[in-house]
Amino acid sequence: TRSFTDPSVSMDLLRAVLQPSINEEIRGVFNKYMKFFQTAAINVRDNVGEEVDPEQLIQETCRSCLEQAKLLFSDGKKVVPRLPHEQAVPKRARQMDEELSRRGSPIPKKRKGRPPGQSLSNDRGVSGMAAWKLKVSEPVKRDGPKWDPSRLTETTTFVLGSRANKALGMGGTRGRLYIKHPHLFKYAADPQDKHWLTEQQHMRAIGGKMAYLLIEEDIRDLAASEDYRDSVDLRLEELKPFIPPAWMTEKMQKHMETLRRGGDVPPPEDPPE
């Protein structure tokens, strides 16, 4: 047993009390830099291919930032291992890093006029991306009526993810829709699906790139929300909805059910040429 006079227990109790306020401040810091992470992740997706998940890249980068931040409080014995590409850091960069580590203080300066735990979303420098709350450990919730496979019927209309991006004013940033709204149901078309979509002239042949299908009703609900309804960039005529064949709808029902149960469906791969 350990008494409450144990220094580590006492400090951990204090940490537990302050943790919510600390978490809120950390979220505010990440929100200030989120626009850079978002732009970089989208660029990676554009350069590498649609199989890249920008949201996952951002989450991994944020976790890496937190791991590296531990160096500020290193006692010289336990050092956070650096990533392979960080091993060969120039000498001057290492000196600057060490200097910053020495200057780091575990006691933050008190901010006037802001009670502990208050959101930092209104701080100067926070972009519109601040509305995207950083939830590193929170899983995407897939429940409720929108995740009921029975809503997908032979008359349900779908739209391509690329067209949904354009309709909501995100045409210049592929994948941004999925980052801002990770709770949307999206289905990655397999080679058979893409063949049908191409034959029906719903899309051009895109080789091995990913093509996502979304439910038209979900996109129109987003368009009617406060985030989009007054936007001058709203272009709902870009949606071009269509009704897929029954066999494709059945696959999407199974995909939704798998995701709703917490399963993970790997992205489809095109057959070799």
Backbone torsions as a table, in degrees:
resi	resn	phi	psi	omega
1	THR	NA	152.2	179.7
2	ARG	-125.0	132.4	-179.2
3	SER	-84.1	165.9	179.6
4	PHE	-75.9	-1.6	173.9
5	THR	-86.7	-7.8	176.3
6	ASP	-63.3	123.8	-177.6
7	PRO	-54.6	-42.6	-177.1
8	SER	-67.4	-35.8	177.9
9	VAL	-67.2	-43.9	-180.0
10	SER	-61.1	-44.1	-179.4
11	MET	-67.8	-35.2	-179.5
12	ASP	-70.6	-33.3	175.0
13	LEU	-63.0	-42.9	177.4
14	LEU	-63.0	-43.1	179.3
15	ARG	-59.3	-41.7	-178.8
16	ALA	-62.6	-36.2	179.3
17	VAL	-69.0	-40.7	-176.0
18	LEU	-84.8	-14.5	-171.9
19	GLN	-55.6	-44.9	179.6
20	PRO	-58.0	-41.4	179.0
21	SER	-67.7	-39.7	178.8
22	ILE	-63.2	-44.2	179.8
23	ASN	-59.9	-40.9	-179.2
24	GLU	-65.3	-39.5	178.3
25	GLU	-66.9	-39.9	179.0
26	ILE	-64.2	-41.3	178.1
27	ARG	-60.1	-40.2	178.6
28	GLY	-62.2	-39.5	178.1
29	VAL	-63.4	-45.6	-179.2
30	PHE	-66.1	-36.2	178.3
31	ASN	-61.1	-31.8	179.3
32	LYS	-65.7	-30.8	-176.5
33	TYR	-104.7	1.0	-174.8
34	MET	-61.6	-32.9	-178.3
35	LYS	-63.3	-32.8	178.4
36	PHE	-71.0	-43.3	178.5
37	PHE	-62.2	-41.5	-177.6
38	GLN	-64.4	-47.2	-179.9
39	THR	-60.9	-43.8	-179.6
40	ALA	-64.5	-42.1	-178.6
41	ALA	-65.0	-39.8	178.7
42	ILE	-67.3	-37.9	177.3
43	ASN	-62.4	-40.9	177.6
44	VAL	-60.5	-44.5	-179.6
45	ARG	-61.8	-44.0	-179.6
46	ASP	-63.8	-35.1	-177.3
47	ASN	-82.2	-36.1	-174.5
48	VAL	-92.2	-42.9	-179.0
49	GLY	142.4	166.4	-175.6
50	GLU	-67.3	-14.4	-179.8
51	GLU	-71.8	-14.2	178.1
52	VAL	-75.7	133.1	179.4
53	ASP	-100.6	102.3	-177.5
54	PRO	-57.9	-37.5	-179.1
55	GLU	-60.8	-43.2	179.2
56	GLN	-64.5	-39.7	178.1
57	LEU	-60.6	-42.5	-179.3
58	ILE	-65.4	-43.7	179.8
59	GLN	-60.9	-44.1	-179.3
60	GLU	-64.9	-39.5	179.6
61	THR	-64.9	-41.6	179.1
62	CYS	-63.6	-41.1	178.2
63	ARG	-64.7	-39.5	178.4
64	SER	-63.4	-39.0	177.5
65	CYS	-60.3	-43.0	-179.9
66	LEU	-65.0	-38.8	178.7
67	GLU	-64.6	-43.7	-179.0
68	GLN	-69.9	-28.0	178.6
69	ALA	-65.6	-20.2	178.3
70	LYS	-63.1	-22.0	179.3
71	LEU	-61.7	-25.2	178.9
72	LEU	-63.1	-24.4	-176.8
73	PHE	-117.2	21.0	179.8
74	SER	-70.3	139.2	178.3
75	ASP	-93.2	8.1	179.8
76	GLY	90.1	-11.0	-179.1
77	LYS	-102.7	-44.9	-179.9
78	LYS	-106.8	107.9	-177.5
79	VAL	-111.5	133.7	178.2
80	VAL	-68.0	124.2	-179.7
81	PRO	-63.0	135.9	179.7
82	ARG	-84.7	157.6	176.6
83	LEU	-69.5	157.1	-177.3
84	PRO	-53.2	-41.0	-176.9
85	HIS	-74.4	-6.4	179.6
86	GLU	-98.9	-2.1	-176.1
87	GLN	-66.7	-43.8	-175.9
88	ALA	-92.5	58.4	179.5
89	VAL	-82.3	135.0	178.9
90	PRO	-54.9	151.8	-176.1
91	LYS	-57.7	-43.4	-177.9
92	ARG	-63.9	-37.9	179.3
93	ALA	-66.0	-38.2	178.5
94	ARG	-65.9	-39.8	179.4
95	GLN	-63.2	-41.0	179.0
96	MET	-65.2	-39.4	179.5
97	ASP	-63.5	-42.6	179.9
98	GLU	-66.4	-37.1	179.4
99	GLU	-64.3	-41.8	178.3
100	LEU	-64.7	-36.9	179.1
101	SER	-63.8	-39.6	180.0
102	ARG	-68.3	-32.8	-178.8
103	ARG	-77.4	-19.9	-176.5
104	GLY	-60.1	141.1	179.8
105	SER	-129.2	133.1	179.6
106	PRO	-71.7	-9.0	-177.8
107	ILE	-104.7	106.1	-178.9
108	PRO	-70.9	151.0	176.7
109	LYS	-71.4	142.0	-178.8
110	LYS	-73.0	134.5	178.9
111	ARG	-97.9	131.4	-179.7
112	LYS	-78.4	141.1	173.7
113	GLY	77.1	9.7	179.2
114	ARG	-131.2	110.1	178.9
115	PRO	-66.5	151.1	179.9
116	PRO	-56.7	139.5	176.1
117	GLY	88.8	-6.8	-179.0
118	GLN	-70.5	141.7	-177.6
119	SER	-62.9	144.1	178.7
120	LEU	-101.3	15.6	-173.7
121	SER	-65.0	-16.2	179.8
122	ASN	-97.8	4.6	-179.7
123	ASP	-61.6	150.9	175.9
124	ARG	-62.1	137.0	178.1
125	GLY	98.1	-12.0	178.1
126	VAL	-81.3	123.3	-177.6
127	SER	-84.4	-176.1	178.1
128	GLY	-62.7	-18.8	179.6
129	MET	-68.5	-10.4	-179.8
130	ALA	-62.8	-23.1	178.6
131	ALA	-66.2	-22.0	176.3
132	TRP	-81.0	99.0	-174.7
133	LYS	-70.4	135.3	178.7
134	LEU	-75.6	115.1	-180.0
135	LYS	-129.1	79.4	-172.3
136	VAL	-61.4	-43.9	-173.3
137	SER	-103.2	-1.7	-176.3
138	GLU	-86.9	120.9	-179.1
139	PRO	-73.3	157.2	177.5
140	VAL	-71.0	126.8	-179.5
141	LYS	-82.1	127.5	179.1
142	ARG	-124.1	75.9	178.5
143	ASP	-145.5	-179.9	-178.7
144	GLY	88.8	177.4	-175.9
145	PRO	-57.9	-34.4	-177.2
146	LYS	-69.8	-16.1	178.9
147	TRP	-110.0	25.0	175.5
148	ASP	-93.8	113.7	-176.7
149	PRO	-56.6	-22.7	-178.6
150	SER	-68.4	-15.0	178.3
151	ARG	-73.3	-16.2	177.8
152	LEU	-89.1	106.8	-179.0
153	THR	-119.2	-177.5	-179.1
154	GLU	-71.8	-7.8	178.6
155	THR	-110.9	2.5	179.4
156	THR	-69.4	131.9	-179.6
157	THR	-97.6	144.4	-178.9
158	PHE	-124.1	163.2	175.7
159	VAL	-135.7	154.7	175.6
160	LEU	-73.5	144.8	179.0
161	GLY	-58.7	-37.8	-180.0
162	SER	-63.9	-37.8	178.4
163	ARG	-73.0	-34.5	177.5
164	ALA	-64.2	-39.4	176.8
165	ASN	-59.5	-45.1	-179.9
166	LYS	-65.8	-42.3	-176.7
167	ALA	-62.2	-33.2	-178.7
168	LEU	-94.1	9.1	175.9
169	GLY	85.0	22.6	180.0
170	MET	-117.3	26.5	-173.7
171	GLY	-58.4	-30.8	-177.5
172	GLY	-83.1	-3.2	-177.5
173	THR	-131.7	90.4	-178.9
174	ARG	-63.0	135.8	176.6
175	GLY	89.8	-11.6	-177.3
176	ARG	-62.0	-34.0	179.6
177	LEU	-57.8	-41.4	-176.9
178	TYR	-72.4	-27.4	178.5
179	ILE	-74.6	-45.2	-177.7
180	LYS	-71.3	-30.0	-175.9
181	HIS	-131.4	70.0	-177.4
182	PRO	-66.0	-13.5	-178.9
183	HIS	-84.6	-3.7	176.9
184	LEU	-69.1	141.7	173.0
185	PHE	-78.0	128.4	175.1
186	LYS	-136.0	143.7	-177.5
187	TYR	-121.4	125.3	178.9
188	ALA	-84.4	115.6	-178.0
189	ALA	-65.0	136.1	176.2
190	ASP	-90.4	177.1	-177.5
191	PRO	-55.8	-38.2	179.4
192	GLN	-65.4	-42.5	178.8
193	ASP	-63.1	-45.2	-177.4
194	LYS	-65.4	-32.8	177.1
195	HIS	-63.1	-43.9	179.5
196	TRP	-66.3	-44.0	-179.3
197	LEU	-61.3	-37.1	179.4
198	THR	-71.5	-42.4	179.3
199	GLU	-61.2	-37.7	-178.8
200	GLN	-85.2	4.7	177.1
201	GLN	62.0	30.4	173.8
202	HIS	-83.9	-18.8	178.8
203	MET	-157.1	160.9	175.8
204	ARG	-86.7	157.9	176.4
205	ALA	-62.6	126.7	-174.4
206	ILE	-122.3	15.6	176.6
207	GLY	63.4	-130.5	-175.9
208	GLY	-88.1	3.5	-178.7
209	LYS	-72.0	154.0	-179.5
210	MET	-76.8	147.3	174.0
211	ALA	-134.1	120.2	-178.1
212	TYR	-101.5	143.4	174.6
213	LEU	-112.1	134.6	178.5
214	LEU	-125.4	157.8	-179.2
215	ILE	-78.9	127.3	-177.3
216	GLU	-56.1	-41.1	-177.9
217	GLU	-59.0	-39.1	179.5
218	ASP	-63.5	-40.7	-178.7
219	ILE	-69.7	-39.1	178.7
220	ARG	-69.0	-32.8	174.8
221	ASP	-64.0	-40.8	176.6
222	LEU	-62.9	-43.6	-177.4
223	ALA	-62.1	-29.0	-179.1
224	ALA	-86.8	-4.8	-178.7
225	SER	-78.7	168.5	-177.9
226	GLU	-61.1	-28.5	-177.1
227	ASP	-68.8	-24.1	-171.4
228	TYR	-127.8	-25.1	-167.8
229	ARG	-62.0	-26.6	179.7
230	ASP	-100.9	8.5	-177.5
231	SER	-74.2	135.6	177.7
232	VAL	-75.7	-12.9	-178.9
233	ASP	-92.5	1.7	-179.1
234	LEU	-66.9	127.0	-177.4
235	ARG	-138.2	73.2	-175.8
236	LEU	-66.5	-19.2	177.3
237	GLU	-67.5	-13.5	179.4
238	GLU	-77.7	-11.4	-173.0
239	LEU	-63.4	-46.0	-179.4
240	LYS	51.2	62.2	-177.3
241	PRO	-67.5	158.6	179.4
242	PHE	-150.5	161.1	176.4
243	ILE	-106.3	116.9	-179.5
244	PRO	-75.5	164.4	177.1
245	PRO	-67.0	161.9	-175.8
246	ALA	-58.6	-38.2	-177.2
247	TRP	-66.9	-30.6	177.8
248	MET	-76.1	-39.6	177.7
249	THR	-61.3	-38.9	179.1
250	GLU	-63.0	-39.9	177.4
251	LYS	-63.9	-38.9	-179.7
252	MET	-68.8	-33.2	176.2
253	GLN	-62.4	-45.2	179.7
254	LYS	-65.0	-38.3	178.7
255	HIS	-63.7	-43.8	178.9
256	MET	-63.7	-42.1	-179.8
257	GLU	-63.4	-41.1	178.8
258	THR	-62.0	-45.9	179.5
259	LEU	-65.8	-38.7	-178.3
260	ARG	-63.7	-32.7	-179.7
261	ARG	-83.6	2.6	177.4
262	GLY	93.8	5.7	178.7
263	GLY	-78.4	167.5	-179.8
264	ASP	-126.5	119.4	-178.9
265	VAL	-97.6	122.1	-179.5
266	PRO	-67.8	150.7	179.2
267	PRO	-64.5	142.5	-180.0
268	PRO	-68.5	153.3	-179.8
269	GLU	-119.5	138.4	174.9
270	ASP	-71.5	145.5	177.2
271	PRO	-67.8	153.2	178.9
272	PRO	-65.2	147.0	-179.5
273	GLU	-72.1	NA	NA
